[in-house]
Amino acid sequence: MGLDQRLRYYRRARGMSQRELAALVKMAPEQLNRYEKGHIQPTLSTTLRLARALGVSVGKLLEG
């Protein structure tokens, strides 16, 4: 499972829409969609913000 799939998994497990998570981390929903589809990879700082918003460690998000 890649970062894109883990990101989607944790977001859905928290019952969040892409729009809700994007608002929490102050990014456009379209950008989050690109991450979840694996089209682009978030920077480390963005990955940290996403992990915090999802309530998981960066390690869990990056390595599973």
Secondary structure, 3 states (H helix, E strand, C coil): CCHHHHHHHHHHHCCCCHHHHHHHCCCCHHHHHHHHCCCCCCCHHHHHHHHHHHCCCHHHHHHC
